[in-house]
Amino acid sequence: MHWGLLTPTAGPVDVTVTGTGGRKRRQGIRVHRSTSLTAKAATIRQRIPTATPARTILDLRRVADRPTLERAIAQAEVLRLPIGNLPGLLHEPTRSELERRFVRLCGRHGLPKPEVNVRVGPYEVDFLWRDRKVIVETDGFATHGGRLAFERDKGRDGKLRMMGYSVQRFAYRHIVEQGGFVADVVQALLGAGRPPS
Protein backbone atom coordinates (compact mmCIF):
# COMPACT_ATOMS: atom_id res chain seq x y z
CA MET A 1 0.00 0.00 0.00
CA HIS A 2 1.42 3.32 -1.14
CA TRP A 3 0.91 5.07 2.24
CA GLY A 4 2.48 2.26 4.28
CA LEU A 5 -0.73 1.59 6.22
CA LEU A 6 -0.52 -2.18 5.86
CA THR A 7 2.27 -4.68 5.25
CA PRO A 8 2.46 -5.51 1.53
CA THR A 9 1.22 -8.98 0.59
CA ALA A 10 1.84 -11.19 -2.41
CA GLY A 11 -0.68 -10.95 -5.21
CA PRO A 12 -1.98 -8.35 -7.61
CA VAL A 13 -1.73 -4.62 -6.98
CA ASP A 14 -5.12 -2.89 -6.60
CA VAL A 15 -5.48 0.31 -8.63
CA THR A 16 -8.56 2.56 -8.61
CA VAL A 17 -9.32 4.82 -11.56
CA THR A 18 -12.18 7.21 -12.25
CA GLY A 19 -15.03 6.39 -14.60
CA THR A 20 -17.41 3.56 -15.27
CA GLY A 21 -15.74 1.79 -18.21
CA GLY A 22 -14.90 -1.90 -18.19
CA ARG A 23 -12.00 -3.33 -16.27
CA LYS A 24 -8.86 -3.96 -18.27
CA ARG A 25 -7.04 -7.12 -17.32
CA ARG A 26 -3.32 -6.67 -16.83
CA GLN A 27 -0.87 -9.12 -15.35
CA GLY A 28 -0.33 -8.32 -11.64
CA ILE A 29 -2.79 -5.39 -11.58
CA ARG A 30 -6.42 -5.42 -10.45
CA VAL A 31 -8.22 -2.31 -11.74
CA HIS A 32 -11.24 -0.86 -9.91
CA ARG A 33 -13.43 1.89 -11.35
CA SER A 34 -14.96 4.60 -9.17
CA THR A 35 -17.49 7.33 -9.89
CA SER A 36 -16.92 8.95 -6.48
CA LEU A 37 -13.14 9.44 -6.69
CA THR A 38 -12.83 13.22 -7.02
CA ALA A 39 -9.85 15.55 -7.29
CA LYS A 40 -10.23 16.36 -3.56
CA ALA A 41 -9.78 12.68 -2.72
CA ALA A 42 -6.52 12.45 -4.66
CA THR A 43 -3.01 13.73 -4.24
CA ILE A 44 0.48 13.11 -5.61
CA ARG A 45 2.84 10.90 -3.59
CA GLN A 46 6.30 10.05 -4.89
CA ARG A 47 5.20 11.40 -8.30
CA ILE A 48 2.30 8.92 -8.46
CA PRO A 49 -1.38 10.02 -8.40
CA THR A 50 -2.70 8.51 -5.18
CA ALA A 51 -5.88 8.52 -3.12
CA THR A 52 -5.55 10.61 0.05
CA PRO A 53 -5.08 8.73 3.35
CA ALA A 54 -8.69 9.49 4.32
CA ARG A 55 -10.02 8.12 1.02
CA THR A 56 -7.74 5.09 1.32
CA ILE A 57 -9.24 4.28 4.75
CA LEU A 58 -12.75 4.68 3.34
CA ASP A 59 -11.92 2.32 0.48
CA LEU A 60 -10.41 -0.20 2.89
CA ARG A 61 -13.56 -0.10 5.00
CA ARG A 62 -15.46 -1.64 2.08
CA VAL A 63 -13.07 -4.55 1.48
CA ALA A 64 -11.05 -5.23 4.65
CA ASP A 65 -12.03 -7.14 7.77
CA ARG A 66 -12.23 -5.32 11.10
CA PRO A 67 -8.71 -6.22 12.41
CA THR A 68 -7.12 -5.16 9.11
CA LEU A 69 -9.01 -1.86 9.10
CA GLU A 70 -8.03 -1.23 12.74
CA ARG A 71 -4.36 -1.88 11.89
CA ALA A 72 -4.53 0.58 9.00
CA ILE A 73 -6.14 3.27 11.17
CA ALA A 74 -3.59 2.73 13.93
CA GLN A 75 -0.70 3.00 11.44
CA ALA A 76 -2.19 6.16 9.92
CA GLU A 77 -2.26 7.68 13.41
CA VAL A 78 1.36 6.60 14.09
CA LEU A 79 2.44 8.16 10.77
CA ARG A 80 0.30 11.24 11.55
CA LEU A 81 -1.51 10.97 8.23
CA PRO A 82 -4.63 13.12 7.88
CA ILE A 83 -7.54 10.66 8.00
CA GLY A 84 -9.89 13.04 9.80
CA ASN A 85 -13.04 12.09 11.65
CA LEU A 86 -14.88 10.38 8.82
CA PRO A 87 -18.60 9.62 9.31
CA GLY A 88 -19.29 5.96 10.03
CA LEU A 89 -15.59 5.13 10.23
CA LEU A 90 -14.60 2.31 12.52
CA HIS A 91 -12.47 4.43 14.78
CA GLU A 92 -12.04 4.74 18.51
CA PRO A 93 -10.61 8.02 19.84
CA THR A 94 -7.60 6.20 21.30
CA ARG A 95 -4.10 7.58 21.44
CA SER A 96 -2.01 4.40 21.50
CA GLU A 97 -1.91 0.78 20.46
CA LEU A 98 -2.24 -0.19 24.13
CA GLU A 99 -5.52 1.73 24.40
CA ARG A 100 -6.78 0.11 21.19
CA ARG A 101 -5.91 -3.32 22.62
CA PHE A 102 -7.91 -2.52 25.75
CA VAL A 103 -10.96 -1.48 23.69
CA ARG A 104 -10.74 -4.77 21.77
CA LEU A 105 -10.32 -6.69 25.06
CA CYS A 106 -13.55 -5.13 26.35
CA GLY A 107 -15.36 -6.23 23.20
CA ARG A 108 -13.99 -9.78 23.33
CA HIS A 109 -15.01 -10.25 26.96
CA GLY A 110 -18.45 -8.66 26.64
CA LEU A 111 -17.67 -5.71 28.90
CA PRO A 112 -19.79 -2.56 28.50
CA LYS A 113 -18.17 -0.09 26.14
CA PRO A 114 -16.36 2.68 28.05
CA GLU A 115 -15.98 6.33 27.17
CA VAL A 116 -12.44 6.87 25.86
CA ASN A 117 -10.06 9.72 26.73
CA VAL A 118 -12.61 11.93 28.48
CA ARG A 119 -12.36 14.51 31.23
CA VAL A 120 -13.26 13.85 34.84
CA GLY A 121 -12.91 17.08 36.76
CA PRO A 122 -9.48 18.52 35.94
CA TYR A 123 -8.14 15.20 34.60
CA GLU A 124 -8.34 13.34 31.31
CA VAL A 125 -8.75 9.61 31.91
CA ASP A 126 -8.15 6.74 29.49
CA PHE A 127 -11.42 4.84 30.06
CA LEU A 128 -14.55 5.73 32.00
CA TRP A 129 -17.77 3.96 32.88
CA ARG A 130 -19.54 7.08 34.09
CA ASP A 131 -22.65 5.47 35.59
CA ARG A 132 -20.49 3.10 37.66
CA LYS A 133 -17.84 5.72 38.51
CA VAL A 134 -15.10 3.35 37.33
CA ILE A 135 -11.90 4.54 35.65
CA VAL A 136 -9.25 2.37 33.99
CA GLU A 137 -5.84 3.70 33.05
CA THR A 138 -3.54 1.80 30.67
CA ASP A 139 0.10 2.42 31.47
CA GLY A 140 2.84 1.88 28.94
CA PHE A 141 6.33 1.95 30.46
CA ALA A 142 7.51 4.66 28.06
CA THR A 143 5.15 7.26 29.55
CA HIS A 144 4.57 5.90 33.07
CA GLY A 145 7.87 4.18 33.95
CA GLY A 146 9.79 6.93 35.76
CA ARG A 147 9.64 8.07 39.38
CA LEU A 148 8.04 11.41 38.54
CA ALA A 149 5.28 9.71 36.52
CA PHE A 150 4.76 7.15 39.29
CA GLU A 151 4.33 9.88 41.92
CA ARG A 152 2.10 12.00 39.67
CA ASP A 153 -0.14 9.02 38.90
CA LYS A 154 -0.51 8.12 42.60
CA GLY A 155 -1.51 11.69 43.51
CA ARG A 156 -3.94 11.89 40.61
CA ASP A 157 -5.53 8.56 41.52
CA GLY A 158 -5.98 9.70 45.11
CA LYS A 159 -7.78 12.85 44.00
CA LEU A 160 -10.04 10.87 41.67
CA ARG A 161 -10.89 8.50 44.54
CA MET A 162 -11.77 11.52 46.70
CA MET A 163 -14.21 12.46 43.92
CA GLY A 164 -15.88 9.04 44.34
CA TYR A 165 -14.26 7.10 41.46
CA SER A 166 -12.69 3.64 41.53
CA VAL A 167 -9.37 3.80 39.65
CA GLN A 168 -7.57 0.73 38.28
CA ARG A 169 -4.29 0.77 36.38
CA PHE A 170 -3.15 -1.99 34.02
CA ALA A 171 0.31 -2.38 32.51
CA TYR A 172 1.02 -3.43 28.96
CA ARG A 173 1.73 -7.04 29.97
CA HIS A 174 -1.59 -7.33 31.80
CA ILE A 175 -3.57 -6.29 28.73
CA VAL A 176 -1.54 -8.25 26.19
CA GLU A 177 -0.86 -11.47 28.13
CA GLN A 178 -3.52 -11.61 30.87
CA GLY A 179 -6.71 -10.47 29.14
CA GLY A 180 -8.95 -12.78 31.16
CA PHE A 181 -7.56 -11.42 34.43
CA VAL A 182 -8.03 -7.83 33.27
CA ALA A 183 -11.62 -8.54 32.20
CA ASP A 184 -12.39 -10.19 35.55
CA VAL A 185 -11.04 -7.20 37.48
CA VAL A 186 -12.99 -4.69 35.37
CA GLN A 187 -16.16 -6.77 35.66
CA ALA A 188 -15.78 -6.90 39.45
CA LEU A 189 -15.27 -3.12 39.59
CA LEU A 190 -18.32 -2.52 37.42
CA GLY A 191 -20.38 -4.87 39.57
CA ALA A 192 -19.29 -3.06 42.72
CA GLY A 193 -19.78 0.39 41.19
CA ARG A 194 -22.74 2.67 41.70
CA PRO A 195 -25.79 1.33 39.86
CA PRO A 196 -27.35 3.48 37.15
CA SER A 197 -29.87 6.02 38.42
N, C-alpha and C positions, 0 to 999 in steps of 0.2 A: 504494500500500500504506500502510495507516494508520500503521505504525511507521516509515516512511521507509527501509525496507531496500532497496528497489529503485526505480528511476526509473519513474514512472507511464507507462503506455502507453495508446494509444487502444484502444477496445473496451469490452466490458461489464465491470462491476465484479463480482468474485467475492464472494459472501456465503455463509458457512456457518452453518447453524442446526441445532439439536438435533432428533432424531427420525428417523423412517423414512418419513414421508408423502411423497407425490409432489412433484415440483418444480413450483412455480408459475412460469409464464413472465411476466416483466415486462420492459418495454423498458429496455435498458441494464444489466440486473442478471442475473447467472447465479447461481442458488441451488443450494447443495450441502447435503445432509443428512448428519449425522454422529451415530452412536450412541456415539462415544467422547469427544465434547466435554463435559467435566464442568465444574462450577463452579470447580475448581482451575485449569483451563486457560483461564479467562476473567478479564477484568478490565474496568475502565471507563477509557477514554482519550478525553479531550475530550467527555465526556458520552455516549459511544457504547460499548455493550457490544462488547468486542474480545477476540480470542484473545490470550493472553500471547505475548511474543516467542518463548519456547521452543516453544510449540505452533505458532506461525506457521512457524518453521523446519521443524518436523516435517511440517507440511502441504505446505510447499514441496518438501520432499524427494521427495514422491510425484509431483509434477507438473512440476518444473523440471529443466532439464538441469544438468550438473555446473558449468559456468562461472557460470550464474545463481545456483545454490545457494551457490557459493563467494563470489560478490559479496554476497549477502544476509548470510552469516555474517560476512564482513569488515566490513560496514557495522554490523551489530549490535555487533561488538567496538568499533568506533570510537565508536559512540553509547553504549557501556557498558550495553547492554541485557542483562538476565539471561537468557541462553539455556542456561546450565548445560553440563554434560558429558553430553549425551544419548546413550544406548546406540545404537550403529550409525550415529551422525551422521557425515556427511562433514565432518571437522573436523581440521585439523592444529593442534597446540599452538603456533602461530606468534604473534608479537607485533606484526607489522607487515605492510603490503602488500608490502614488499620481500622479506620472508621467504617470504610466500605465493607470490610470483613465482618465487623460487628453487626451492621445492618443485615447482611446476608445470614449471619448466625441467628439473629432474631427471627427471620423468616423461616429458616430451616426448622427451628424448634417451636414454632407456633406462638412466639411471644407477641404481645401487642406491639404495634409499630410505634416507636418513640418519635418525639420531635427531635430534630437534629440541629446542633449548633444554634441554640436559642439562648436568650438572656433570662437570667433569674436574678432579680435585683441588679446589683452592679456587675455581675459575672456572666460570662458566656460559658455555657456548659455543653459538653459533647452530646449527651442524650438525656432526654427528660420525658418522664411519664407524669404529666402535670397533675392529673386527677389523683394519682397515688403518692405524689410528692417524692418520687424516686429519681435520682440522678445517677448516671453511669458515666465515668470518665475512662477513656482508653489512653493508656500512657505508653508511648514509644520511648525507648531509652534516649534517643537523640534529643528530645525536647524536655524530658522529665528525669534525666539520669544524674544531674548534678546536685550538690548540696543546696544551692540557692533555690532550685526548682522544687526540691523535696520539701524545704521549709515553707516556701510559698504555697505549695499545694496543701500542706497540712493546715496552715492558717485559713486558707480559703474554704477548705472542707469544714472546719470548725464553724466558720461564720454561716455557711449554708445550713449546717445542722441547727444552729441557733434560730434560723428562719423556718425550721420545721421539716427540712428535707433529709431523706436518707441518701447518703453519698457512698458509692462503691467504685473503687478503681480496679481496672484490670490491665495487666501488662500484655505485651505482644504475645508472649508464649501462652498465656492463659487462653486468649482468643483463638490462636492458630492451632494449638495442640490439645486444649482441654475445653472444647466447645460445650460438651455436655455439662461439665462442672459450672461453666459460666452461665449457661441457660438455667441450671438449677438454682444458682444464687439469685439471679435476676427474678426468676419466678417466685422464689421465697420472699424477696423484697416487695414485689408487687402484691403478693398475697397479704403481707403484713402492713402494706401501705393504707392510707386513708381511702375508704371506699368512695366511689363517685357520689356526688350530692344530687 
